[in-house]
Amino acid sequence: MNFHEDVSMRIVHQKIFKTITGLEDDKPLLLQIPYSIGLGLGMILFFNHVFRKRINEEPSPLEVEMFNYQQDLDQYVIMHENKESSKKIDDN
């Protein structure tokens, strides 16, 4: 929602509405309602979920990021354990 406020989406809709119809309207619902519906549908398709059901078998962007995070975490733990092991060996 911050994105819409940052780019002044309401003002953009007002200008588009005025350009198309020639009329000024503070709340151009003719544009805002389909935009909102499309935004919701786009998010559903992007994240690949409709409630608990998957649309297709591809992983969602969130699943890919979680996988990358887990790999980075595992790599960090492995490297950290190696440093601890070498310290113990050097101390003896």
Number of C-alpha atoms within 10 A of each C-alpha: 5 7 8 10 10 8 10 11 13 16 14 12 20 19 18 15 21 14 11 8 10 10 11 13 13 11 13 18 13 10 14 16 11 11 13 11 10 12 12 12 12 12 12 15 15 12 16 20 14 12 7 7 8 15 12 10 7 11 12 16 12 12 12 12 12 12 12 12 12 12 12 12 12 12 12 12 12 11 12 11 12 12 12 11 12 10 11 10 9 8 7 5
